[in-house]
Amino acid sequence: MKLSTLDIDRGIFDAIRYQVEEVFGYFPNRKLYTGTNDPAFIAAATAIKDSGKPLIWVVSDGDYKQRRQLMDHSIIINRETPQPSIFGTVASPVYTPAPNDKFAKTLTASTRYDIPYNIRYITSGDIAAEVAAVIEEILAIAVGSKKMITALAKDRTEKGSFVFLQNNSFDLSDTEFVERGFLFRAMNIDLVGATDEGLVAATTSIEIGMHPTDEPTNSADVPPADEFIEIEFSE
């Protein structure tokens, strides 16, 4: 299935957001509010902090750069440039049923892509080490080292799934903060889509030619070379 980079972005973001907000409770469930200026959101955020929990923001790299002064504890997701898949791909025919005993023939994309992602977290202050442990637990559950992630359309409906594979990590921590990150790839993604080849008739039979070998045979069941075996397929 064809997926856009935004479909992939939304799937990864929502997998992490769900754990932070709806499972661990370190941020208001943003699906319930119109934005961070919503009075109800502000009240919910205040209640979380009053309970003794810090707010953990899940943001894109651009959002973090704009508002980092508000975010002592953040998970930052950054997509890099798609690259041709390391698996290699080739166009393959796909047939789906169509009216009037026909099949719609399409050719899958001849090139698929791996999409690199950099997911890092930054936490500071007296509880940095404690929050870092919570964030690492969240990321292990949400994306792990190899997970199937559900891609999401703009309206948040599901658009299939993809393999999300970790291939490296890094640590940039200093005495005043903890910053660690993980490098992932969304694997073998169809960013191009299939090519429509039109309608074809349903196949009801095939013919297989039987050709003799150079060696003599004692089997009386092998037909002469000019005869054929017909294999019937139900329509």
C-alpha positions in Angstrom: 0.0 0.0 0.0 1.2 3.5 -0.9 2.1 5.5 2.2 3.2 9.1 2.5 6.0 10.3 4.7 3.3 12.2 6.7 1.4 8.9 7.2 4.6 7.4 8.7 5.2 10.5 10.8 1.7 10.4 12.3 2.0 6.7 13.1 5.3 7.1 15.0 4.2 10.2 16.8 0.9 8.6 17.9 2.6 5.5 19.1 4.8 7.5 21.5 2.1 10.1 22.3 -0.3 7.4 23.4 2.1 5.9 25.9 3.1 9.3 27.3 -0.4 10.7 27.6 -2.9 7.9 27.9 -0.9 5.1 29.5 1.8 6.8 31.7 -0.1 10.1 32.2 2.8 12.5 31.8 0.9 14.9 29.6 -2.7 15.8 29.0 -4.4 13.8 26.3 -4.1 16.3 23.4 -7.0 14.7 21.5 -9.3 16.2 24.1 -8.2 19.8 23.7 -8.0 22.4 21.0 -4.4 23.4 21.8 -2.0 24.3 24.6 -3.8 27.6 25.1 -7.1 25.8 25.8 -8.0 26.6 29.4 -9.0 23.0 29.9 -5.6 21.9 28.7 -3.9 24.3 31.0 -5.9 23.0 34.0 -5.1 19.4 33.1 -1.4 20.2 32.8 -1.5 21.9 36.1 -3.2 18.9 37.7 -0.4 16.6 36.4 2.3 18.8 37.8 0.5 19.2 41.1 0.4 15.4 41.4 4.2 15.3 41.4 4.8 14.4 37.7 6.7 16.6 35.3 5.2 17.2 31.8 6.9 15.2 29.1 6.4 16.8 25.7 6.3 14.8 22.4 7.3 17.1 19.6 8.9 17.4 16.2 12.4 18.9 15.9 11.0 22.2 14.6 8.5 22.5 17.5 11.3 21.9 20.0 13.5 24.5 18.5 10.7 27.1 18.7 9.6 26.3 22.2 12.4 24.6 24.0 12.3 27.1 26.8 8.9 25.6 27.8 10.1 22.0 27.7 12.4 20.7 30.4 11.6 17.1 29.5 11.0 16.3 25.8 10.9 13.5 23.3 11.9 14.9 19.9 11.1 13.1 16.6 13.0 14.1 13.5 12.5 12.5 10.0 15.5 12.5 7.6 15.6 12.0 3.8 14.2 8.7 2.4 16.7 6.4 0.8 16.2 3.5 -1.6 15.4 0.3 0.4 18.4 -1.8 1.5 16.2 -4.9 0.7 15.9 -3.9 -3.0 12.6 -4.2 -4.8 11.2 -4.9 -8.3 7.8 -4.2 -9.8 5.4 -7.2 -9.4 1.9 -7.7 -10.8 -1.0 -7.7 -8.4 -4.5 -8.9 -9.4 -7.7 -7.9 -7.6 -11.2 -9.0 -8.5 -13.3 -6.7 -10.7 -16.8 -7.0 -12.2 -17.7 -9.2 -15.2 -15.3 -11.9 -14.3 -12.3 -9.6 -14.8 -9.3 -8.7 -12.7 -7.7 -5.3 -12.2 -4.0 -5.7 -12.8 -1.5 -3.3 -11.2 2.2 -3.2 -11.0 3.8 -2.5 -7.6 6.4 0.2 -7.4 9.8 -0.8 -8.7 11.6 1.2 -5.9 10.7 1.3 -2.2 12.3 3.4 0.4 13.7 3.2 3.9 13.0 6.4 5.9 15.5 7.3 8.6 14.3 8.8 11.9 16.2 10.3 14.8 14.3 10.0 18.1 16.0 11.6 21.0 15.0 12.9 24.4 16.3 15.8 26.5 15.7 16.1 30.3 17.2 18.5 32.8 17.0 19.6 36.4 17.2 17.7 39.7 15.0 14.9 38.4 16.7 14.4 35.0 17.9 10.9 35.7 14.5 9.8 37.1 12.6 11.2 34.0 15.2 9.7 31.7 14.4 6.3 33.1 10.7 6.9 32.5 11.2 8.1 29.0 13.4 5.1 28.1 10.7 2.8 29.4 8.1 4.6 27.3 10.2 4.4 24.1 10.9 0.7 24.7 7.1 0.0 24.8 6.1 2.4 22.0 8.8 1.7 19.4 11.2 -0.8 20.9 14.1 -2.1 18.8 11.8 -3.6 16.2 8.1 -2.9 16.0 5.2 -3.0 13.6 3.8 0.6 13.6 0.4 1.6 12.2 0.5 4.4 9.7 -2.2 7.1 10.1 -4.0 9.2 7.5 -4.7 12.9 8.2 -8.0 12.0 9.7 -6.2 9.5 12.0 -7.7 6.5 10.2 -5.3 3.5 9.9 -3.5 3.1 6.6 -1.6 -0.2 7.0 1.5 -0.9 9.0 5.3 -0.9 8.6 8.4 -2.3 10.2 10.2 0.3 12.4 13.8 -0.9 13.1 16.4 0.6 15.4 19.9 0.5 14.1 22.0 2.7 16.4 21.9 5.0 19.5 23.9 7.9 20.9 24.4 9.7 24.2 25.2 13.5 24.3 24.5 13.9 28.0 26.4 16.5 30.1 26.5 17.3 33.8 23.4 19.6 33.6 21.2 17.5 31.3 20.5 14.0 29.9 20.3 13.7 26.1 20.1 10.4 24.5 18.9 9.3 21.1 18.0 6.4 18.9 18.3 6.0 15.1 15.5 4.1 13.4 14.4 3.2 9.9 10.9 2.8 8.6 11.6 -0.2 6.3 10.7 -0.9 2.7 8.0 1.8 2.3 6.0 2.2 -0.9 6.1 6.0 -1.4 5.3 5.8 -5.2 2.3 3.6 -5.4 1.2 1.0 -7.9 0.7 1.5 -11.7 -2.8 0.7 -13.1 -2.4 -1.8 -16.0 -6.2 -2.1 -16.7 -8.5 -5.1 -16.7 -7.6 -8.7 -17.7 -9.7 -11.7 -18.1 -9.8 -14.4 -15.4 -7.5 -17.4 -16.0 -9.4 -20.6 -16.2 -6.7 -23.0 -17.4 -3.1 -23.3 -18.3 -1.2 -25.7 -20.5 2.1 -27.4 -19.6 4.1 -29.0 -22.3 5.8 -32.3 -21.5 9.1 -32.8 -23.3 11.2 -36.0 -23.3 14.7 -36.2 -21.9 17.7 -37.7 -23.6 17.6 -40.6 -21.2 15.2 -43.5 -21.8 12.4 -44.0 -19.4 10.5 -47.1 -18.4 7.4 -45.2 -17.3 4.3 -45.8 -19.4 2.6 -42.8 -17.9 4.7 -40.1 -19.6 2.8 -38.7 -22.6 4.4 -38.2 -26.0 6.0 -34.8 -26.6 3.2 -33.6 -28.8 0.5 -34.1 -26.2 -0.3 -31.7 -23.4 -1.7 -32.0 -19.9 -4.4 -29.4 -19.1 -4.9 -28.3 -15.5 -8.3 -26.8 -14.9 -8.8 -23.9 -12.4 -12.2 -23.2 -11.0 -13.6 -19.9 -12.1 
